[in-house]
Amino acid sequence: MRPKDVIPSLIFFLTPPNLHHFSKIQVYVPHTAARYQMKRFRKASCPLVERIVNSLMRKSRNNGKKFLGMKIVQQALEIVHLTTDENPLQVLVRAVVNAGPREDSTRIGAGGIVRRQAVDVSPFRRVNQGIYQIGVGAREASFRTIKTAAEVCFVSKNGDPLQNVMHLTNTQLNPAPPRPLQCLADEIINASKGSSNSYAIKKKDELERVAKANR
């Protein structure tokens, strides 16, 4: 991954550990089992891929199923690599950067009068919002659909389904059962391109539009 492609204010929160001073948490599996909630800002040292996995464990029925989230993220990153022919971590970082709002609005009240005021978003919250919106977008896109990760995401540039889907990755993608959050790869790719087809990009544009009206 090329750290020079990352916005300077976000490089502290986005670059992999081996590119920054978090050398002691270089991991092969996104499951460090650390207690990042015990101290403020400690989750900034959590690997980005693990934070994506954690964002998938939502909505009660997925609570605590981290191994399932790890498999989904692994397959999604393989799909991203096969679809874009790029480093999937680079695409993921670009997606988080694009999905995080740069400006937001907050409520300011004085004397019983409440109004909204536009404020800049800190780099840490920008990364947090980007990760959250990507997870929500993938979950909503995969809700109540029989399509699998292969059917949703394995589409070539000219729109034709790629052949031999089962042989493209080392991880077998079972096309039979629907899997939760199976549109994660599609969401990451669209967000990395800044496409309006991405749920995260739509929410970002909406927040920035409201903030611009309240300057």
C-alpha positions as CSV (number, residue, x, y, z in Angstrom):
1,M,0.0,0.0,0.0
2,R,1.2,3.5,-0.8
3,P,0.9,5.8,2.3
4,K,1.4,8.9,0.1
5,D,-2.0,8.3,-1.4
6,V,-3.7,8.8,2.0
7,I,-4.7,12.3,3.1
8,P,-2.1,13.5,5.7
9,S,-4.6,14.1,8.4
10,L,-6.0,10.6,8.1
11,I,-2.7,8.7,7.7
12,F,-2.4,8.2,11.5
13,F,-5.8,6.3,11.6
14,L,-5.7,4.4,8.3
15,T,-2.2,3.2,7.4
16,P,-1.3,-0.4,8.4
17,P,0.7,-0.9,11.5
18,N,3.9,-1.7,9.6
19,L,3.7,1.8,8.0
20,H,3.3,3.6,11.2
21,H,4.6,3.3,14.8
22,F,2.1,0.5,15.8
23,S,4.7,-2.2,14.9
24,K,3.8,-4.4,17.9
25,I,0.3,-5.1,16.5
26,Q,1.2,-6.5,13.1
27,V,-1.2,-9.4,12.8
28,Y,-2.0,-12.0,10.2
29,V,-5.6,-12.5,11.4
30,P,-7.9,-9.5,12.2
31,H,-8.7,-10.8,15.7
32,T,-6.4,-9.1,18.2
33,A,-8.9,-9.6,21.1
34,A,-7.7,-6.3,22.6
35,R,-9.9,-4.1,24.8
36,Y,-10.0,-1.0,22.7
37,Q,-13.0,0.4,24.5
38,M,-11.2,0.7,27.8
39,K,-9.6,4.0,27.0
40,R,-10.5,6.9,24.8
41,F,-9.0,6.9,21.3
42,R,-7.4,3.5,21.9
43,K,-9.3,2.0,19.0
44,A,-7.2,4.2,16.7
45,S,-4.5,1.5,17.1
46,C,-6.9,-1.3,16.0
47,P,-6.1,-2.6,12.5
48,L,-8.5,-1.2,9.9
49,V,-9.5,-4.6,8.6
50,E,-10.5,-5.7,12.2
51,R,-12.5,-2.6,12.6
52,I,-14.4,-3.5,9.4
53,V,-15.0,-7.0,10.8
54,N,-16.3,-5.5,14.0
55,S,-18.7,-3.2,12.2
56,L,-20.3,-6.3,10.6
57,M,-21.3,-7.8,13.9
58,R,-24.5,-5.7,14.3
59,K,-28.3,-6.2,14.5
60,S,-28.6,-8.8,17.3
61,R,-28.5,-11.9,15.1
62,N,-24.9,-11.2,14.2
63,N,-23.7,-10.2,17.6
64,G,-20.4,-11.9,18.6
65,K,-20.1,-13.8,15.3
66,K,-16.6,-12.5,14.6
67,F,-15.4,-15.6,12.7
68,L,-18.3,-15.2,10.3
69,G,-17.4,-11.5,9.9
70,M,-13.8,-12.5,9.2
71,K,-14.8,-14.9,6.5
72,I,-17.1,-12.3,4.9
73,V,-14.3,-9.7,4.9
74,Q,-11.8,-12.2,3.5
75,Q,-14.0,-13.2,0.6
76,A,-14.9,-9.5,0.0
77,L,-11.3,-8.5,-0.2
78,E,-10.6,-11.4,-2.6
79,I,-13.5,-10.2,-4.8
80,V,-12.2,-6.6,-4.7
81,H,-8.8,-7.8,-5.9
82,L,-10.3,-9.9,-8.7
83,T,-12.6,-7.1,-9.8
84,T,-10.3,-4.1,-9.7
85,D,-6.9,-5.9,-10.1
86,E,-5.6,-3.7,-7.2
87,N,-4.3,-4.2,-3.7
88,P,-7.6,-4.7,-1.8
89,L,-6.3,-2.9,1.3
90,Q,-5.5,0.1,-0.9
91,V,-9.1,0.0,-2.2
92,L,-10.5,-0.4,1.3
93,V,-8.5,2.6,2.6
94,R,-9.7,4.7,-0.3
95,A,-13.3,3.7,0.4
96,V,-13.0,4.7,4.0
97,V,-11.5,8.1,3.1
98,N,-14.2,8.8,0.5
99,A,-17.0,7.6,2.8
100,G,-16.2,9.8,5.8
101,P,-17.9,13.2,5.8
102,R,-15.6,16.3,5.9
103,E,-18.3,18.6,7.3
104,D,-21.3,18.1,9.6
105,S,-23.8,20.1,11.5
106,T,-24.4,20.3,15.2
107,R,-27.2,21.7,17.4
108,I,-26.4,24.9,19.2
109,G,-28.9,26.3,21.7
110,A,-29.0,29.5,23.7
111,G,-32.0,30.9,25.6
112,G,-34.4,28.3,24.3
113,I,-33.5,28.9,20.7
114,V,-31.9,26.0,18.9
115,R,-30.2,26.2,15.6
116,R,-27.8,24.1,13.6
117,Q,-24.2,25.2,12.9
118,A,-21.8,23.6,10.4
119,V,-18.6,22.2,11.9
120,D,-15.5,20.5,10.6
121,V,-15.2,16.8,11.3
122,S,-12.1,15.6,13.0
123,P,-10.0,12.9,11.2
124,F,-10.8,10.3,13.9
125,R,-14.5,10.7,13.6
126,R,-14.3,10.9,9.8
127,V,-12.7,7.4,9.8
128,N,-15.2,6.1,12.3
129,Q,-18.1,7.4,10.2
130,G,-16.7,6.0,7.0
131,I,-16.3,2.5,8.5
132,Y,-19.8,2.6,10.1
133,Q,-21.5,3.7,6.9
134,I,-19.8,1.1,4.8
135,G,-21.0,-1.6,7.2
136,V,-24.5,-0.3,7.2
137,G,-24.6,0.0,3.4
138,A,-23.5,-3.6,3.0
139,R,-26.0,-4.9,5.5
140,E,-28.9,-3.0,4.0
141,A,-28.0,-4.1,0.4
142,S,-27.9,-7.8,1.5
143,F,-31.1,-7.7,3.5
144,R,-33.9,-9.9,2.2
145,T,-32.1,-11.1,-1.0
146,I,-31.3,-14.5,-2.2
147,K,-28.2,-13.3,-4.1
148,T,-24.9,-14.5,-2.8
149,A,-21.6,-12.6,-2.7
150,A,-20.6,-14.3,-6.0
151,E,-23.8,-13.2,-7.7
152,V,-23.8,-9.7,-6.3
153,C,-20.1,-8.8,-6.8
154,F,-18.5,-11.0,-9.4
155,V,-19.3,-8.9,-12.5
156,S,-16.7,-8.0,-15.1
157,K,-16.2,-4.5,-16.4
158,N,-18.4,-5.0,-19.4
159,G,-21.3,-6.2,-17.2
160,D,-21.0,-10.0,-17.9
161,P,-20.7,-12.4,-15.0
162,L,-17.2,-13.8,-14.6
163,Q,-16.9,-17.5,-15.4
164,N,-15.6,-20.2,-13.1
165,V,-16.5,-18.3,-9.9
166,M,-15.8,-21.3,-7.7
167,H,-12.2,-21.5,-9.0
168,L,-11.3,-17.8,-8.8
169,T,-10.3,-17.9,-5.1
170,N,-8.8,-20.3,-2.7
171,T,-11.8,-19.8,-0.4
172,Q,-14.8,-21.6,-1.7
173,L,-17.8,-19.3,-2.1
174,N,-20.9,-21.4,-1.5
175,P,-23.6,-20.0,-3.9
176,A,-26.5,-21.8,-2.2
177,P,-27.2,-20.2,1.2
178,P,-27.7,-16.4,1.4
179,R,-25.0,-14.9,3.6
180,P,-25.5,-11.8,5.8
181,L,-23.6,-8.7,4.7
182,Q,-22.7,-10.3,1.3
183,C,-22.6,-7.1,-0.6
184,L,-19.6,-5.8,1.3
185,A,-17.3,-6.0,-1.7
186,D,-19.7,-4.1,-3.9
187,E,-20.0,-1.3,-1.3
188,I,-16.2,-1.1,-0.9
189,I,-15.6,-0.8,-4.6
190,N,-18.3,1.8,-5.2
191,A,-17.2,3.9,-2.2
192,S,-13.5,3.8,-3.4
193,K,-14.6,5.2,-6.7
194,G,-16.8,7.8,-5.1
195,S,-19.8,6.4,-6.9
196,S,-23.3,7.5,-5.9
197,N,-24.3,3.8,-6.1
198,S,-22.6,3.5,-2.7
199,Y,-24.8,3.9,0.4
200,A,-21.9,5.5,2.3
201,I,-21.3,8.1,-0.4
202,K,-25.0,9.0,-0.4
203,K,-25.0,9.5,3.3
204,K,-21.8,11.5,3.2
205,D,-23.2,13.8,0.4
206,E,-26.4,14.3,2.4
207,L,-24.5,15.3,5.6
208,E,-22.3,17.7,3.7
209,R,-25.2,19.2,1.9
210,V,-27.1,19.9,5.2
211,A,-23.9,21.3,6.7
212,K,-23.3,23.6,3.8
213,A,-26.9,25.0,4.2
214,N,-26.2,25.7,7.9
215,R,-22.9,27.6,7.5
